[in-house]
Amino acid sequence: MELLAKATRGMRAITEAGLALLCLGVVLQVLFGAAVPFIQVDVVGSVVDVTKQLGSEGLVGLVAVWVLASLYSRGAA
């Protein structure tokens, strides 16, 4: 059981680090435009594409967002 708890803590830390990097990428692109030298991808464009794709799926996309948000908020509490 301790191994499962340790793995869960590790995954939570990786997820939080990924979200922090994603937010940093969005902020840098908003401030400096698409010409941020050390970011080779369009972070804002990728986020918009994922949002459009989930929105076009209708109810399935909404359920997927709800499940992900509830899992994340449960883990953060």
MDAnalysis code that builds the backbone (N, CA, C; Angstrom):
import MDAnalysis as mda
import numpy as np

u = mda.Universe.empty(231, n_residues=77, atom_resindex=np.repeat(np.arange(77), 3), trajectory=True)
u.add_TopologyAttr("name", ["N", "CA", "C"] * 77)
u.add_TopologyAttr("resid", np.arange(1, 78))
u.add_TopologyAttr("resname", ["MET", "GLU", "LEU", "LEU", "ALA", "LYS", "ALA", "THR", "ARG", "GLY", "MET", "ARG", "ALA", "ILE", "THR", "GLU", "ALA", "GLY", "LEU", "ALA", "LEU", "LEU", "CYS", "LEU", "GLY", "VAL", "VAL", "LEU", "GLN", "VAL", "LEU", "PHE", "GLY", "ALA", "ALA", "VAL", "PRO", "PHE", "ILE", "GLN", "VAL", "ASP", "VAL", "VAL", "GLY", "SER", "VAL", "VAL", "ASP", "VAL", "THR", "LYS", "GLN", "LEU", "GLY", "SER", "GLU", "GLY", "LEU", "VAL", "GLY", "LEU", "VAL", "ALA", "VAL", "TRP", "VAL", "LEU", "ALA", "SER", "LEU", "TYR", "SER", "ARG", "GLY", "ALA", "ALA"])
u.atoms.positions = np.array([
    [0.820, -1.187, 0.000],
    [0.000, 0.000, 0.000],
    [0.868, 1.256, 0.000],
    [1.995, 1.183, 0.662],
    [2.896, 2.331, 0.703],
    [3.458, 2.641, -0.682],
    [3.697, 1.611, -1.472],
    [4.206, 1.801, -2.823],
    [3.185, 2.550, -3.682],
    [1.918, 2.212, -3.534],
    [0.861, 2.891, -4.277],
    [0.760, 4.361, -3.861],
    [0.871, 4.631, -2.578],
    [0.817, 6.018, -2.097],
    [2.010, 6.814, -2.614],
    [3.178, 6.188, -2.635],
    [4.377, 6.864, -3.138],
    [4.243, 7.146, -4.633],
    [3.710, 6.192, -5.385],
    [3.512, 6.387, -6.825],
    [2.483, 7.492, -7.085],
    [1.436, 7.532, -6.296],
    [0.418, 8.571, -6.444],
    [1.001, 9.946, -6.160],
    [1.816, 10.064, -5.114],
    [2.461, 11.344, -4.813],
    [3.388, 11.766, -5.943],
    [4.100, 10.812, -6.517],
    [4.991, 11.117, -7.636],
    [4.234, 11.600, -8.857],
    [3.145, 10.922, -9.184],
    [2.333, 11.343, -10.329],
    [1.715, 12.713, -10.096],
    [1.290, 12.978, -8.857],
    [0.721, 14.290, -8.541],
    [1.776, 15.379, -8.697],
    [2.999, 15.115, -8.266],
    [4.077, 16.099, -8.401],
    [4.407, 16.359, -9.869],
    [4.430, 15.308, -10.680],
    [4.698, 15.460, -12.113],
    [3.584, 16.258, -12.786],
    [2.336, 15.981, -12.408],
    [1.195, 16.699, -12.975],
    [1.244, 18.175, -12.606],
    [1.549, 18.474, -11.348],
    [1.634, 19.870, -10.918],
    [2.774, 20.594, -11.624],
    [3.898, 19.924, -11.825],
    [5.014, 20.538, -12.544],
    [4.636, 20.795, -13.998],
    [3.940, 19.856, -14.612],
    [3.495, 20.036, -15.992],
    [2.529, 21.195, -16.139],
    [1.585, 21.310, -15.199],
    [0.642, 22.427, -15.237],
    [1.351, 23.759, -15.025],
    [2.351, 23.775, -14.152],
    [3.105, 25.008, -13.933],
    [3.864, 25.410, -15.196],
    [4.456, 24.434, -15.882],
    [5.166, 24.732, -17.133],
    [4.204, 25.191, -18.219],
    [3.036, 24.584, -18.286],
    [2.030, 25.000, -19.253],
    [1.600, 26.449, -19.000],
    [1.341, 26.775, -17.746],
    [0.957, 28.144, -17.399],
    [2.081, 29.121, -17.707],
    [3.315, 28.737, -17.432],
    [4.454, 29.596, -17.751],
    [4.541, 29.840, -19.254],
    [4.336, 28.797, -20.043],
    [4.360, 28.940, -21.496],
    [3.278, 29.872, -22.000],
    [2.078, 29.759, -21.441],
    [0.978, 30.630, -21.848],
    [1.300, 32.079, -21.489],
    [1.779, 32.314, -20.276],
    [2.093, 33.681, -19.850],
    [3.200, 34.277, -20.711],
    [4.236, 33.496, -20.997],
    [5.333, 34.011, -21.823],
    [4.862, 34.345, -23.232],
    [3.996, 33.513, -23.797],
    [3.493, 33.804, -25.146],
    [2.555, 34.992, -25.153],
    [1.811, 35.187, -24.094],
    [0.939, 36.363, -24.030],
    [1.786, 37.627, -23.904],
    [2.834, 37.568, -23.094],
    [3.671, 38.754, -22.890],
    [4.558, 39.072, -24.088],
    [5.194, 38.051, -24.661],
    [6.204, 38.275, -25.691],
    [5.770, 37.872, -27.096],
    [4.581, 37.320, -27.250],
    [4.129, 36.875, -28.561],
    [4.677, 35.492, -28.889],
    [4.537, 35.104, -30.133],
    [4.942, 33.757, -30.549],
    [6.445, 33.610, -30.674],
    [7.199, 34.689, -30.520],
    [8.644, 34.660, -30.744],
    [9.430, 34.427, -29.454],
    [8.936, 33.592, -28.565],
    [9.697, 33.249, -27.361],
    [10.779, 32.267, -27.797],
    [12.059, 32.612, -27.609],
    [13.135, 31.831, -28.224],
    [13.266, 30.395, -27.726],
    [13.019, 30.138, -26.452],
    [13.244, 28.787, -25.935],
    [11.998, 27.918, -25.913],
    [10.885, 28.433, -26.401],
    [9.668, 27.624, -26.546],
    [9.471, 27.379, -28.034],
    [9.585, 26.143, -28.431],
    [9.542, 25.799, -29.846],
    [8.139, 25.473, -30.348],
    [7.155, 25.453, -29.461],
    [5.790, 25.130, -29.870],
    [4.870, 26.301, -29.555],
    [3.726, 26.332, -30.202],
    [2.715, 27.346, -29.954],
    [1.813, 26.852, -28.825],
    [2.130, 27.240, -27.596],
    [1.411, 26.748, -26.428],
    [-0.039, 27.211, -26.448],
    [-0.251, 28.469, -26.705],
    [-1.609, 29.012, -26.717],
    [-2.431, 28.350, -27.833],
    [-1.832, 28.179, -28.997],
    [-2.530, 27.517, -30.095],
    [-2.900, 26.083, -29.761],
    [-2.018, 25.384, -29.063],
    [-2.298, 24.002, -28.661],
    [-3.452, 23.942, -27.667],
    [-3.460, 24.859, -26.712],
    [-4.548, 24.889, -25.734],
    [-5.873, 25.205, -26.427],
    [-5.851, 26.135, -27.365],
    [-7.066, 26.476, -28.114],
    [-7.533, 25.281, -28.943],
    [-6.616, 24.568, -29.577],
    [-6.983, 23.393, -30.373],
    [-7.625, 22.304, -29.518],
    [-7.059, 22.045, -28.337],
    [-7.632, 21.028, -27.448],
    [-9.016, 21.460, -26.990],
    [-9.177, 22.732, -26.665],
    [-10.479, 23.243, -26.245],
    [-11.510, 23.108, -27.365],
    [-11.118, 23.443, -28.585],
    [-12.034, 23.297, -29.726],
    [-12.410, 21.845, -29.953],
    [-11.414, 20.951, -29.845],
    [-11.678, 19.535, -30.076],
    [-12.646, 18.987, -29.026],
    [-12.435, 19.340, -27.754],
    [-13.344, 18.873, -26.712],
    [-14.731, 19.479, -26.891],
    [-14.787, 20.744, -27.304],
    [-16.080, 21.391, -27.525],
    [-16.837, 20.791, -28.689],
    [-16.123, 20.352, -29.711],
    [-16.795, 19.777, -30.880],
    [-17.319, 18.371, -30.613],
    [-16.834, 17.752, -29.558],
    [-17.301, 16.404, -29.219],
    [-18.626, 16.435, -28.471],
    [-19.084, 17.609, -28.098],
    [-20.377, 17.744, -27.436],
    [-20.363, 17.202, -26.024],
    [-21.324, 16.364, -25.716],
    [-21.502, 15.851, -24.364],
    [-20.309, 15.013, -23.926],
    [-19.726, 14.251, -24.821],
    [-18.578, 13.411, -24.467],
    [-17.413, 14.288, -24.024],
    [-17.185, 15.393, -24.720],
    [-16.113, 16.307, -24.338],
    [-16.366, 16.946, -22.992],
    [-17.614, 17.329, -22.727],
    [-17.952, 17.917, -21.435],
    [-17.767, 16.923, -20.300],
    [-18.150, 15.683, -20.527],
    [-17.975, 14.652, -19.507],
    [-16.493, 14.407, -19.255],
    [-15.688, 14.392, -20.313],
    [-14.245, 14.194, -20.158],
    [-13.623, 15.326, -19.351],
    [-14.005, 16.565, -19.632],
    [-13.490, 17.704, -18.871],
    [-13.941, 17.616, -17.419],
    [-15.187, 17.242, -17.188],
    [-15.700, 17.124, -15.824],
    [-14.942, 16.057, -15.039],
    [-14.685, 14.913, -15.661],
    [-13.962, 13.830, -14.986],
    [-12.542, 14.275, -14.656],
    [-11.853, 14.885, -15.616],
    [-10.481, 15.342, -15.364],
    [-10.439, 16.412, -14.274],
    [-11.365, 17.341, -14.306],
    [-11.386, 18.400, -13.302],
    [-11.696, 17.835, -11.906],
    [-12.602, 16.880, -11.838],
    [-12.926, 16.306, -10.520],
    [-11.771, 15.475, -9.988],
    [-11.081, 14.756, -10.853],
    [-9.907, 13.999, -10.406],
    [-8.812, 14.923, -9.907],
    [-8.584, 16.011, -10.616],
    [-7.533, 16.943, -10.216],
    [-7.906, 17.652, -8.909],
    [-9.146, 18.097, -8.787],
    [-9.544, 18.816, -7.569],
    [-9.578, 17.876, -6.371],
    [-9.909, 16.628, -6.585],
    [-9.899, 15.659, -5.473],
    [-8.482, 15.407, -5.005],
    [-7.547, 15.352, -5.940],
    [-6.151, 15.129, -5.579],
    [-5.511, 16.334, -4.916],
    [-5.993, 17.535, -5.249],
    [-5.413, 18.755, -4.687],
    [-5.911, 19.011, -3.271],
    [-7.054, 18.444, -2.933],
    [-7.626, 18.695, -1.593],
    [-6.987, 17.854, -0.522],
])
